[in-house]
Amino acid sequence: MRGTSSTSFAEVAQQARSVFATDGLSLEATADELFAIADAIDSSNQLVRLLSDSGRDAEMKETAVRTLLTGKVGDAAFGLTLEVVRRRWSEQEDILDALEQLGVLALLEQSERGGSLARVEEELFQFSRLIDDSAELSSSFDDPRQDPAARGTVVRSLLEGRAHPLTVALAVRAVSRATDAKPARRVREFADFASEQRRRLLAVVESSRPLDEAQQSRLGAVLARIYGREVQMNLEVAPDVVGGLKIHVGDDLYDATVIARLAQARDHLVS
């Protein structure tokens, strides 16, 4: 994604990470629902045009989503789909890519929690190379006449019992979507996404009261400037925190005053 779409997806992904932290939420089930939603929208050219058209009334788009999804998916997938259609997208396909990538993100979050993200990333890279190195697989997967679902069946036969279950789920999704991109390339894109996920920092933020969305956004921007890359924030409310805010990033510990001074110092150095 580029331009407006890149900005829109970054905003939705940040909200998704907060949603994915909900207690008791099944990330795998949410991912399946997001994939199914993307496929359902993709099956109707009229619906894709409606939801991706920035000139259309936002209320009309939300009504279409509610008509399509109410009572059929969980609150997490439903809410994130609304967030996607409320934003602007540079290309019509980007709205479908955004929904799919949110599903991929959910599975990667699950693998990260289970300590298997590095394994999943490596297995996806290896599988993309396997497709490229196998003339038989490449010819079969790249054949536009082949049913995408059949490719998923082949992937399961190759990977189940040999790769992590989340690797299998991601690889199956990568090859099963009907798109102009070659399956090996899509598997590699998912591996790249996993790599980006692993490079993100984790900040544990303790605050004396809940932070609103604007405060979360500002704090995330400050931390990103300090560390030079995106920082994932896990938010915790601790009424006894002195000064109202305490932040752990790796071995670093900041209070609200220190983080503000660091941000000011960095801005001064780069200005």
C-alpha positions, -999 to 999 in steps of 0.1 A, spaced: 0 0 0 11 36 -7 2 71 2 -33 75 18 -38 37 20 -5 33 40 -16 59 65 -51 44 68 -38 9 74 -13 21 100 -42 37 119 -64 6 117 -35 -17 126 -28 3 158 -64 0 168 -64 -37 159 -35 -44 183 -56 -29 211 -86 -50 201 -65 -81 199 -54 -76 235 -90 -81 247 -92 -109 273 -107 -141 260 -106 -131 223 -97 -159 200 -72 -144 175 -74 -174 152 -112 -172 150 -110 -134 144 -85 -139 116 -107 -164 99 -136 -140 101 -116 -111 87 -104 -134 58 -141 -144 52 -152 -108 52 -126 -98 27 -137 -127 4 -174 -119 8 -167 -82 -2 -144 -93 -30 -172 -115 -44 -193 -84 -52 -178 -58 -75 -207 -35 -66 -199 -39 -29 -161 -33 -34 -168 -1 -53 -192 11 -27 -169 5 3 -138 18 -14 -152 49 -29 -141 79 -8 -168 100 -24 -196 78 -10 -214 88 22 -198 71 53 -232 62 67 -241 43 35 -209 23 38 -215 14 75 -251 4 67 -238 -19 40 -214 -35 64 -240 -39 91 -264 -55 66 -237 -79 55 -222 -88 89 -246 -83 117 -250 -115 137 -226 -134 114 -192 -125 129 -177 -115 163 -175 -80 177 -138 -77 170 -140 -85 133 -172 -65 129 -157 -34 146 -124 -36 126 -143 -39 94 -162 -7 102 -129 10 110 -116 0 76 -145 13 56 -145 46 74 -111 54 61 -98 65 27 -80 41 3 -59 50 -27 -69 19 -47 -100 -2 -48 -81 -34 -39 -65 -18 -9 -97 -22 12 -95 -59 6 -58 -60 13 -64 -41 46 -89 -66 58 -67 -95 49 -36 -80 65 -56 -74 97 -63 -112 97 -26 -119 91 -17 -95 119 -41 -114 143 -23 -147 135 11 -131 139 0 -117 173 -10 -152 183 23 -166 173 42 -138 191 23 -146 223 32 -183 219 68 -175 214 68 -189 178 69 -158 157 105 -163 146 97 -199 136 66 -189 117 86 -161 99 114 -185 89 90 -213 78 71 -188 55 103 -177 39 114 -213 34 80 -222 19 81 -193 -5 115 -205 -17 102 -241 -20 75 -229 -44 100 -209 -65 125 -238 -66 100 -264 -76 90 -262 -113 60 -284 -106 47 -263 -77 53 -230 -95 36 -243 -127 6 -256 -107 2 -226 -84 7 -200 -111 -19 -216 -134 -48 -191 -135 -72 -220 -143 -65 -237 -110 -90 -233 -82 -74 -213 -54 -90 -235 -28 -72 -265 -44 -39 -247 -38 -47 -245 -1 -53 -283 -1 -19 -289 -16 -3 -266 10 -19 -285 38 -6 -318 25 29 -304 22 31 -285 56 8 -301 81 28 -320 107 60 -304 94 54 -267 101 38 -247 129 0 -247 126 0 -209 123 25 -212 94 1 -236 77 -28 -212 83 -9 -183 69 5 -202 39 -30 -216 30 -44 -181 31 -16 -167 10 -21 -192 -18 -59 -195 -16 -69 -159 -24 -78 -152 -60 -54 -124 -70 -30 -114 -97 0 -118 -74 18 -151 -76 13 -174 -46 51 -176 -39 52 -138 -37 22 -136 -14 38 -162 10 69 -140 9 48 -109 17 34 -126 47 69 -136 58 80 -100 54 50 -89 75 61 -114 102 96 -99 100 83 -64 105 63 -77 135 94 -91 151 113 -58 147 86 -39 166 94 -29 202 71 -36 231 64 -9 257 45 -16 289 27 16 298 13 19 333 -10 49 339 -30 61 369 -60 63 347 -70 50 312 -54 68 283 -78 80 256 -71 74 219 -55 109 214 -31 103 243 -22 68 231 -15 82 196 8 110 210 27 87 232 31 62 204 45 89 182 69 101 209 82 65 215 86 59 178 107 91 174 129 81 204 135 45 192 134 51 155 108 25 148 72 15 158 66 6 194 38 -16 204 21 -5 236 5 -27 262 -16 -4 284 -22 -11 321 -41 10 346 -22 12 380 -37 40 402 -7 40 425 17 51 397 35 82 408 33 110 383 5 94 364 26 74 339 54 48 339 68 33 307 90 2 304 107 -4 270 130 -33 273 155 -24 300 145 13 299 122 28 324 107 62 321 82 83 340 61 110 323 86 138 329 116 118 316 97 107 284 87 143 277 123 155 281 137 128 259 112 137 232 121 174 234 158 166 233 154 143 202 134 170 184 160 195 192 188 173 178 170 166 145 157 201 139 
